[in-house]
């Protein structure tokens, strides 16, 4: 048995989301979860308000060096927190966490951003292509229907009566 399998997991969900819309959707999607929530984001703006702890990582888009730095941060955070699952709504900061979750056999759940109405986000495309998820959820039925292994469970928050629900 590998060392990471022997680590006792805590009743914690690690939420990884870039600040802004990704974080708003993550907060809506986790609002009914009873487990402790720990946030990883690119800005420290919610300390103690909604999450038990907040970690800040470097924001990145296409910078491979920053992804490498965040990969080591993901290792450190996942070993320290030992979450039962990692949940992400995206942003490029989620990619190193998806990889480390796979390597440590930690459940990784990805909810693609609601703003992607016709296709997956770039992060979602990579996570799906590399198989770095245990569950991949989409907020648009038409997008979920285009990809095998992606599930539609509705939207993370109510948009009101806009004819799309």
Backbone bond lengths (Angstrom), bond angles and torsions (degrees), N, CA, C in turn:
res aa  C-N    CA-C-N  psi(-1)  N-CA   C-N-CA  omega(-1)  CA-C   N-CA-C  phi
1 X - - - 1.448 - - 1.533 108.92 -
2 X 1.333 115.21 134.45 1.450 119.61 -179.17 1.521 110.35 -72.30
3 X 1.337 115.79 153.87 1.460 121.41 -178.13 1.525 111.67 -56.29
4 X 1.352 117.48 -42.28 1.469 119.79 -177.13 1.523 111.52 -65.90
5 X 1.339 118.20 -24.53 1.458 120.36 177.19 1.520 111.50 -73.87
6 X 1.327 117.07 -24.23 1.460 121.28 -177.93 1.523 112.48 -80.79
7 X 1.331 116.63 -18.63 1.457 119.67 -178.51 1.528 109.76 -67.42
8 X 1.296 116.22 128.63 1.460 119.94 178.11 1.527 108.31 -74.62
9 X 1.309 115.44 124.88 1.454 120.90 -179.65 1.527 110.41 -79.63
10 X 1.314 115.52 143.47 1.457 121.57 178.26 1.520 109.60 -89.64
11 X 1.311 116.86 161.85 1.466 122.51 175.51 1.526 108.31 -80.19
12 X 1.317 114.97 60.20 1.458 122.14 -176.62 1.520 109.02 -128.87
13 X 1.320 116.45 143.30 1.457 121.85 171.99 1.527 106.96 -113.39
14 X 1.320 115.69 124.74 1.455 121.80 176.69 1.522 107.20 -88.68
15 X 1.315 117.06 119.36 1.464 122.84 -178.76 1.526 107.60 -103.22
16 X 1.332 116.14 121.30 1.461 121.62 -178.84 1.522 108.06 -115.27
17 X 1.341 116.79 116.52 1.461 120.35 -178.20 1.520 110.12 -156.54
18 X 1.309 115.40 137.00 1.459 120.16 172.87 1.522 108.77 -66.34
19 X 1.321 116.47 153.01 1.459 120.07 -179.61 1.527 110.07 -65.33
20 X 1.312 115.83 158.48 1.459 121.39 -179.97 1.513 111.38 97.33
21 X 1.331 116.22 -136.03 1.455 121.74 -175.95 1.515 114.17 -61.76
22 X 1.335 117.22 -39.15 1.469 120.00 178.52 1.528 110.30 -60.46
23 X 1.315 116.62 -43.59 1.460 121.15 -179.25 1.535 111.14 -68.54
24 X 1.314 117.27 -40.67 1.464 120.86 177.62 1.525 110.54 -58.99
25 X 1.336 116.56 -45.11 1.461 120.41 179.03 1.527 111.51 -65.88
26 X 1.321 117.20 -38.45 1.468 120.69 178.45 1.521 110.54 -63.44
27 X 1.320 116.97 -41.41 1.465 120.50 179.19 1.528 111.18 -65.49
28 X 1.318 117.00 -40.20 1.473 120.32 177.66 1.525 110.36 -65.61
29 X 1.320 116.83 -44.24 1.466 120.97 -176.54 1.524 112.52 -68.88
30 X 1.324 118.01 -26.63 1.467 120.97 -178.60 1.523 112.97 -101.64
31 X 1.312 117.72 7.50 1.470 120.94 -173.92 1.523 113.58 -63.88
32 X 1.322 118.77 -20.83 1.461 120.52 -179.04 1.534 112.81 -107.84
33 X 1.309 117.01 6.74 1.470 120.59 -179.90 1.525 109.20 -77.52
34 X 1.322 116.31 133.05 1.464 120.29 -177.82 1.530 113.05 -87.46
35 X 1.316 117.80 -16.29 1.465 120.89 179.97 1.537 110.67 -72.95
36 X 1.317 114.43 160.56 1.464 119.79 175.15 1.528 108.69 -64.68
37 X 1.324 116.05 140.99 1.462 121.75 -179.51 1.516 109.61 -112.39
38 X 1.325 115.49 130.63 1.458 122.24 176.98 1.521 106.50 -121.53
39 X 1.316 117.03 129.53 1.465 122.14 -175.63 1.522 111.82 -100.67
40 X 1.337 115.10 140.28 1.458 122.95 165.26 1.519 105.83 -121.36
41 X 1.330 116.17 122.19 1.455 120.61 -179.89 1.523 109.42 -145.34
42 X 1.315 115.58 178.72 1.458 120.08 179.49 1.526 112.52 -94.50
43 X 1.340 117.17 -1.17 1.465 121.48 175.35 1.520 108.57 -141.10
44 X 1.317 116.56 139.70 1.464 121.50 178.38 1.521 107.92 -96.03
45 X 1.348 114.90 92.57 1.450 118.75 -175.63 1.526 113.46 -129.06
46 X 1.342 117.82 -1.35 1.460 120.41 -175.69 1.518 112.73 -126.61
47 X 1.284 118.97 21.18 1.456 121.46 -174.55 1.522 111.76 -53.89
48 X 1.340 115.59 118.41 1.453 121.39 175.12 1.511 116.30 77.99
49 X 1.327 118.90 -6.13 1.456 120.52 -178.38 1.521 112.22 -82.61
50 X 1.288 118.21 -45.90 1.460 122.51 -175.61 1.521 110.99 -127.20
51 X 1.325 115.91 -31.04 1.460 122.11 -175.57 1.531 110.36 -108.21
52 X 1.333 116.09 149.14 1.460 120.72 178.59 1.529 111.97 -68.36
53 X 1.321 116.24 -37.35 1.461 121.96 177.16 1.517 108.46 -144.58
54 X 1.323 116.26 154.70 1.460 121.53 178.72 1.524 108.67 -131.23
55 X 1.327 115.82 129.64 1.459 122.36 173.39 1.521 107.37 -112.66
56 X 1.320 115.67 143.25 1.456 121.04 178.23 1.520 109.17 -114.38
57 X 1.329 116.04 131.36 1.459 122.07 175.22 1.523 108.31 -119.17
58 X 1.307 115.78 167.29 1.454 121.62 -178.60 1.521 110.54 -73.36
59 X 1.320 116.33 134.33 1.456 121.61 177.61 1.528 109.23 -71.80
60 X 1.313 115.81 143.56 1.462 119.98 -179.36 1.523 109.99 -148.88
61 X 1.275 115.91 156.69 1.462 122.07 169.79 1.530 107.83 -120.94
62 X 1.311 116.54 -75.73 1.461 120.20 -175.64 1.532 112.18 -120.66
63 X 1.309 117.72 19.33 1.457 121.31 -176.77 1.531 110.22 -90.56
64 X 1.315 116.47 109.00 1.468 122.33 -176.60 1.531 110.73 -63.19
65 X 1.317 117.99 -37.50 1.462 121.39 -179.84 1.532 110.64 -62.10
66 X 1.323 117.16 -43.31 1.466 120.71 179.34 1.530 110.21 -66.20
67 X 1.333 117.08 -38.02 1.469 119.75 175.61 1.525 110.67 -60.83
68 X 1.336 116.92 -38.26 1.478 120.27 177.61 1.529 111.16 -65.25
69 X 1.322 117.16 -43.10 1.469 121.16 177.13 1.524 109.26 -60.81
70 X 1.330 117.33 -44.52 1.465 121.36 -179.99 1.528 111.74 -68.52
71 X 1.332 117.80 -28.31 1.467 121.17 175.86 1.529 109.57 -60.92
72 X 1.331 116.90 -45.89 1.468 120.02 179.05 1.531 111.57 -69.66
73 X 1.327 116.79 -33.26 1.467 119.66 174.21 1.533 109.88 -64.90
74 X 1.328 116.76 -39.31 1.467 121.05 178.70 1.527 110.59 -63.36
75 X 1.317 117.49 -41.49 1.468 120.73 177.25 1.529 109.68 -59.29
76 X 1.331 116.01 -49.33 1.463 121.25 -178.36 1.530 111.10 -60.29
77 X 1.318 117.07 -46.01 1.462 121.38 -176.64 1.530 111.19 -68.87
78 X 1.322 117.86 -43.41 1.464 119.77 -179.42 1.522 111.68 -67.51
79 X 1.319 117.89 -36.06 1.472 119.70 176.70 1.531 110.14 -68.19
80 X 1.332 116.62 -41.53 1.461 119.98 -178.98 1.532 111.64 -68.18
81 X 1.318 117.95 -44.76 1.464 121.98 -174.57 1.528 113.38 -84.28
82 X 1.326 118.07 -32.17 1.469 123.15 -176.54 1.535 111.69 45.97
83 X 1.349 117.27 55.95 1.463 120.10 -176.05 1.524 112.04 -70.50
84 X 1.315 115.70 156.14 1.460 120.34 174.27 1.531 110.18 -73.68
85 X 1.346 116.77 -23.62 1.463 121.32 179.27 1.521 109.67 -159.82
86 X 1.328 114.59 156.70 1.460 122.47 171.09 1.525 105.62 -113.72
87 X 1.328 116.25 130.85 1.458 122.33 179.28 1.515 107.95 -121.34
88 X 1.332 117.20 134.03 1.451 119.81 179.44 1.513 111.67 -140.59
89 X 1.323 114.83 144.84 1.455 122.18 172.28 1.524 110.44 -107.85
90 X 1.299 115.93 7.21 1.450 118.58 170.95 1.502 116.53 106.81
91 X 1.310 110.62 -165.04 1.440 122.04 -164.96 1.520 105.91 93.88
92 X 1.307 117.84 148.73 1.470 120.53 -176.42 1.532 114.33 -58.41
93 X 1.338 118.57 -21.60 1.468 119.22 -179.61 1.519 112.18 -64.89
94 X 1.334 118.17 -16.93 1.470 119.75 -177.97 1.525 112.73 -76.35
95 X 1.326 118.66 -20.98 1.466 120.91 -174.25 1.525 113.56 -60.44
96 X 1.332 120.52 -48.73 1.472 119.00 177.22 1.536 112.32 -62.08
97 X 1.312 117.75 -33.97 1.466 120.91 179.81 1.527 110.90 -70.24
98 X 1.333 117.07 -36.61 1.463 120.35 176.36 1.528 109.93 -63.36
99 X 1.328 116.91 -41.81 1.469 121.01 179.94 1.527 111.33 -66.72
100 X 1.319 117.38 -46.35 1.466 120.65 -179.97 1.530 110.41 -66.51
101 X 1.320 117.55 -37.09 1.465 120.16 176.40 1.526 110.21 -60.43
102 X 1.311 117.01 -42.03 1.468 120.90 178.23 1.525 110.16 -63.30
103 X 1.334 116.73 -44.27 1.472 120.76 -177.93 1.527 112.56 -67.17
104 X 1.333 117.24 -30.95 1.465 120.84 -178.62 1.529 112.16 -98.17
105 X 1.310 116.11 6.68 1.470 122.33 -179.42 1.530 112.54 57.29
106 X 1.314 114.88 38.65 1.460 121.87 175.01 1.522 107.65 -96.42
107 X 1.299 117.05 133.92 1.466 121.57 -178.67 1.529 109.62 -60.80
108 X 1.354 116.55 131.10 1.456 122.11 179.45 1.525 108.86 -121.74
109 X 1.333 115.33 119.85 1.459 122.16 179.90 1.520 107.74 -114.35
110 X 1.329 116.02 125.77 1.453 121.28 -178.40 1.522 109.66 -116.23
111 X 1.318 116.82 128.72 1.458 123.68 174.52 1.515 107.04 -113.49
112 X 1.335 116.48 110.05 1.462 119.18 -177.49 1.522 110.36 -67.74
113 X 1.292 115.06 147.72 1.447 121.96 -174.70 1.520 112.62 -59.77
114 X 1.300 115.13 143.37 1.462 122.06 -178.17 1.523 112.33 -67.52
115 X 1.315 117.08 -22.07 1.460 120.53 -177.07 1.530 112.76 -72.48
116 X 1.327 117.00 -13.93 1.465 120.23 -179.83 1.529 109.02 -91.82
117 X 1.315 115.44 90.14 1.457 122.45 -172.22 1.527 112.63 -82.81
118 X 1.325 118.12 -30.22 1.469 120.34 -174.89 1.524 113.92 -113.89
119 X 1.323 118.38 -17.29 1.469 120.74 -179.92 1.525 109.45 -153.19
120 X 1.317 115.79 165.65 1.464 120.84 178.96 1.522 110.79 -68.92
121 X 1.319 115.86 154.99 1.460 121.13 173.65 1.521 108.77 -68.45
122 X 1.315 117.36 165.86 1.473 120.64 178.18 1.524 111.03 -61.21
123 X 1.333 116.84 -42.51 1.464 120.30 177.61 1.522 109.90 -63.27
124 X 1.318 116.54 -43.65 1.455 121.00 178.47 1.515 112.56 -60.43
125 X 1.331 116.57 -41.70 1.466 120.46 178.55 1.529 111.17 -60.38
126 X 1.343 116.48 -44.06 1.475 119.81 179.75 1.523 111.86 -67.12
127 X 1.318 116.68 -44.24 1.462 120.62 -179.62 1.525 110.50 -61.96
128 X 1.340 116.38 -41.11 1.458 119.51 179.14 1.529 111.05 -69.48
129 X 1.320 117.05 -46.62 1.472 121.31 -177.72 1.530 111.46 -59.88
130 X 1.347 116.83 -40.20 1.466 121.27 -177.66 1.531 112.65 -88.44
131 X 1.332 117.31 -3.78 1.466 120.91 179.24 1.520 113.15 64.58
132 X 1.333 116.92 37.84 1.466 121.85 -176.85 1.520 112.84 -91.57
133 X 1.309 118.22 35.15 1.457 120.87 -177.58 1.523 110.44 -141.19
134 X 1.316 114.47 154.42 1.457 121.35 170.40 1.519 109.74 -99.91
135 X 1.323 116.07 -31.79 1.462 121.98 173.76 1.526 107.58 -142.07
136 X 1.319 116.09 133.27 1.462 122.23 179.33 1.516 106.55 -122.41
137 X 1.328 116.09 115.08 1.455 122.39 -176.93 1.520 109.93 -111.18
138 X 1.313 115.27 144.36 1.459 121.26 -179.58 1.518 108.09 -127.47
139 X 1.322 117.19 148.03 1.460 121.03 -176.84 1.530 113.48 -96.95
140 X 1.330 116.80 5.45 1.456 120.96 177.67 1.522 108.93 -131.26
141 X 1.317 117.22 122.80 1.463 122.45 -178.38 1.530 111.60 -56.96
142 X 1.334 117.41 -42.13 1.473 120.38 -176.92 1.532 111.53 -63.77
143 X 1.319 117.38 -35.61 1.472 120.29 178.15 1.525 109.76 -72.84
144 X 1.318 117.75 -42.14 1.463 120.95 179.02 1.529 110.90 -61.16
145 X 1.320 116.70 -37.52 1.468 120.65 -179.06 1.522 112.57 -66.06
146 X 1.321 118.25 -21.25 1.469 122.42 -178.36 1.521 113.01 -80.64
147 X 1.346 118.33 -13.25 1.465 121.40 -172.15 1.523 110.63 -132.35
148 X 1.325 116.33 133.52 1.464 118.60 175.00 1.528 109.22 -76.66
149 X 1.303 115.94 145.18 1.463 121.30 178.95 1.514 114.59 85.93
150 X 1.321 117.47 -3.22 1.467 120.98 178.76 1.516 108.22 -104.34
151 X 1.332 115.97 131.35 1.459 121.88 -175.84 1.523 110.71 -109.25
152 X 1.312 115.13 142.26 1.455 121.29 173.80 1.519 108.48 -101.78
153 X 1.328 117.21 126.10 1.461 122.19 177.78 1.520 111.87 -128.76
154 X 1.302 118.14 16.81 1.453 121.22 -179.22 1.518 111.57 96.66
155 X 1.302 114.88 -175.07 1.453 120.87 -175.87 1.522 110.94 -94.85
156 X 1.322 115.92 150.94 1.460 121.82 -175.94 1.521 112.26 -69.75
157 X 1.320 117.22 -25.19 1.463 119.52 175.47 1.522 109.01 -148.80
158 X 1.307 115.24 157.83 1.453 122.60 -172.75 1.526 110.57 -76.41
159 X 1.319 114.85 125.94 1.469 119.99 176.57 1.521 112.06 -93.22
160 X 1.291 116.58 -0.26 1.462 120.15 -176.06 1.517 109.78 87.43
161 X 1.284 116.74 -172.31 1.452 122.00 -177.61 1.518 109.28 -84.69
162 X 1.343 115.81 87.71 1.453 119.88 -177.79 1.523 112.11 -111.73
163 X 1.327 117.90 7.31 1.450 120.81 178.53 1.518 114.84 81.65
164 X 1.334 118.18 0.03 1.470 121.38 -178.30 1.510 112.88 -106.87
165 X 1.321 119.12 1.78 1.460 120.51 -176.42 1.506 112.10 -93.18
